[in-house]
Amino acid sequence: MRSTLIALAATGLLATAAHAAPATYTVDPTHTFATFEIDHFGASTNRVRFDKKSGTVQFDKAGKTGKVEVTLDMNAVNSGTAAFDKHLKSADIFNTEKFPEAKFVSDKFVFEGDKLKEVTGQLTLMGQTKPITIKANKFTCYDNPMLKREVCGGDFEATIDRTQWGVNYGVDWGFAKNVRLVLQMEAVKQ
């Protein structure tokens, strides 16, 4: 009986050891780009990026779990055209004076085998928080030869209905409600 209890305890310890504590990673702003794309009257696609972003990731490779928090500076919107940037920041669209940040927070990574499939979480935009699922198009971790540290990252995307967050500008004129979010992200192990 005693040897059975010892064997069970050892098995439990080994199982616990297999799930190491999550490592913390800091978003690398030089290898992270957050953009959105929206149809413009069926004629073209407007593409806009956010030049200032920050965040952290906690990732347990063995346990296939993680947490992520990414913040976008809404005043750092960049369409390539100053007049359009000013309009995007105005009360008509993002109202950055009142809502200077957008944030994505998640504690659910979904894997298919060893491949990250999606990250589900909450997007806060214009003071409203709604659930979204971000698809992982690719994801990996590697040893960065210049930083001499592990880096994890990938390409992610989601399509949202912007009106759920109160971004309604132009809908009555026929502007699309759906916006494609595209995120290229790399984060450095601390």
Phi, psi and omega per residue, in radians:
M1 nan -0.768 -3.121
R2 -1.103 -0.733 -3.127
S3 -1.156 -0.572 3.089
T4 -1.150 -0.748 3.110
L5 -1.119 -0.711 3.116
I6 -1.121 -0.735 3.125
A7 -1.103 -0.744 3.107
L8 -1.118 -0.725 3.121
A9 -1.122 -0.739 3.129
A10 -1.120 -0.705 3.106
T11 -1.088 -0.736 3.112
G12 -1.110 -0.707 3.110
L13 -1.141 -0.718 3.115
L14 -1.125 -0.714 3.125
A15 -1.123 -0.700 3.114
T16 -1.151 -0.710 -3.137
A17 -1.135 -0.524 -3.124
A18 -1.154 -0.454 3.113
H19 -1.794 1.531 -3.138
A20 -1.182 2.810 3.091
A21 -1.101 2.568 3.130
P22 -1.091 2.507 3.044
A23 -1.561 2.637 3.124
T24 -1.782 2.353 3.141
Y25 -2.191 2.532 3.079
T26 -1.899 2.325 -3.132
V27 -1.041 2.273 3.105
D28 -1.576 1.862 -3.067
P29 -1.140 -0.352 3.132
T30 -1.408 -0.245 3.102
H31 -2.169 0.406 3.127
T32 -2.246 2.175 -3.141
F33 -2.322 2.168 3.088
A34 -1.922 2.176 -3.122
T35 -2.368 2.852 2.948
F36 -2.344 2.697 3.139
E37 -2.277 2.374 3.112
I38 -2.470 2.421 3.127
D39 -1.119 2.462 3.097
H40 -2.063 1.582 3.105
F41 1.022 0.436 3.131
G42 1.292 0.028 -3.095
A43 -1.666 -0.593 -3.094
S44 -2.747 -3.135 3.120
T45 -2.136 2.154 3.024
N46 -1.412 2.289 3.110
R47 -2.135 2.291 -3.071
V48 -2.391 2.476 3.108
R49 -2.110 2.860 3.072
F50 -1.929 2.051 -3.023
D51 -1.402 -0.328 3.134
K52 -2.097 2.127 3.127
K53 -2.575 2.706 3.131
S54 -2.659 2.867 3.091
G55 2.907 3.076 3.112
T56 -2.386 2.709 3.080
V57 -2.308 2.393 2.937
Q58 -1.985 2.227 -3.018
F59 -2.429 2.220 3.057
D60 -1.928 1.749 -3.098
K61 -1.058 -0.797 -3.090
A62 -1.144 -0.712 -3.116
G63 -1.479 -0.150 -3.121
K64 0.940 0.817 3.116
T65 -2.306 2.837 3.097
G66 -3.026 3.007 3.064
K67 -2.410 2.559 3.101
V68 -2.474 2.526 3.029
E69 -2.464 2.059 -3.134
V70 -2.183 2.304 3.128
T71 -2.045 2.333 3.080
L72 -1.910 2.327 3.025
D73 -1.433 1.885 -3.063
M74 -1.202 -0.319 3.066
N75 -1.393 -0.166 3.131
A76 -1.727 0.519 3.109
V77 -1.243 2.429 -3.058
N78 -2.465 1.867 3.101
S79 -1.706 -0.180 -3.033
G80 1.625 -0.088 3.139
T81 -2.294 2.043 -3.062
A82 -1.000 -0.715 -3.112
A83 -1.144 -0.691 3.119
F84 -1.208 -0.692 3.087
D85 -1.019 -0.766 3.133
K86 -1.073 -0.729 3.134
H87 -1.176 -0.702 3.106
L88 -1.045 -0.636 -3.121
K89 -1.374 -0.271 -3.051
S90 -1.232 2.976 3.111
A91 -1.103 -0.356 3.090
D92 -1.069 -0.633 -2.999
I93 -2.092 -1.467 -3.041
F94 -1.627 -0.265 3.131
N95 0.815 1.036 -3.031
T96 -1.195 -0.344 3.072
E97 -1.114 -0.698 3.140
K98 -1.556 -0.569 -3.077
F99 -2.230 1.355 -3.024
P100 -1.292 -0.199 -3.111
E101 -2.308 2.661 2.903
A102 -2.111 2.625 -3.069
K103 -2.494 2.417 3.000
F104 -2.027 2.235 -3.139
V105 -2.266 2.312 -3.140
S106 -2.506 2.574 2.976
D107 -2.295 0.413 -3.138
K108 -2.358 1.918 3.019
F109 -1.806 2.263 -3.124
V110 -1.901 2.134 -3.127
F111 -1.922 2.607 2.906
E112 -2.024 1.772 -2.999
G113 1.145 -2.192 3.123
D114 -1.652 0.040 -3.061
K115 -1.757 2.198 3.053
L116 -1.196 2.152 -3.086
K117 -1.696 -0.773 -3.098
E118 -2.809 2.844 3.075
V119 -2.214 2.142 3.130
T120 -1.894 2.491 -3.115
G121 -2.975 -2.704 -3.069
Q122 -2.148 2.275 3.052
L123 -1.837 2.164 3.049
T124 -1.834 2.105 -3.110
L125 -2.529 2.363 3.132
M126 0.975 0.599 3.100
G127 1.323 0.104 3.137
Q128 -2.052 2.439 -3.124
T129 -1.998 2.191 -3.121
K130 -2.381 2.653 3.118
P131 -1.306 2.492 2.987
I132 -2.483 2.751 3.042
T133 -2.067 2.208 -3.132
I134 -1.860 2.133 -3.130
K135 -1.382 2.378 3.063
A136 -1.630 1.947 3.090
N137 -1.378 -0.574 2.976
K138 -2.768 2.694 -3.115
F139 -2.805 2.380 3.072
T140 -2.787 2.912 2.999
C141 -2.113 2.531 -3.128
Y142 -2.604 2.805 3.060
D143 -1.528 1.992 -3.113
N144 -1.338 2.068 -3.069
P145 -1.187 -0.428 -3.141
M146 -1.494 -0.706 -3.111
L147 -1.464 -0.334 -3.084
K148 1.034 0.621 3.097
R149 -2.511 2.822 3.087
E150 -1.305 2.461 3.063
V151 -2.228 2.362 3.042
C152 -2.070 2.489 3.133
G153 -3.032 3.086 -3.135
G154 -3.106 -3.070 3.074
D155 -1.914 2.290 -3.051
F156 -2.321 2.705 3.088
E157 -2.689 2.739 3.059
A158 -2.690 2.682 3.006
T159 -2.045 2.238 -3.119
I160 -2.168 2.748 2.979
D161 -1.611 1.836 -3.036
R162 -1.049 -0.449 -3.110
T163 -1.182 -0.336 3.070
Q164 -1.110 -0.417 3.131
W165 -1.792 0.119 3.114
G166 1.457 0.263 3.079
V167 -1.623 1.542 -2.963
N168 -1.867 -0.023 -3.032
Y169 -0.942 2.262 3.036
G170 1.399 -0.072 -3.121
V171 -1.059 -0.704 3.136
D172 -1.149 -0.349 3.130
W173 -1.625 -0.088 3.141
G174 1.844 0.101 3.052
F175 -1.137 2.541 -3.127
A176 -1.128 2.520 3.009
K177 -1.435 -0.617 -3.067
N178 -1.357 2.361 3.130
V179 -2.195 2.321 3.088
R180 -1.643 2.121 3.073
L181 -1.688 2.328 3.141
V182 -2.238 2.220 -3.111
L183 -2.275 2.076 2.945
Q184 -1.767 2.128 -3.040
M185 -2.418 2.375 2.957
E186 -2.294 2.500 -3.113
A187 -2.356 2.445 -3.027
V188 -1.743 2.274 3.131
K189 -1.123 2.332 -3.123
Q190 -1.650 nan nan
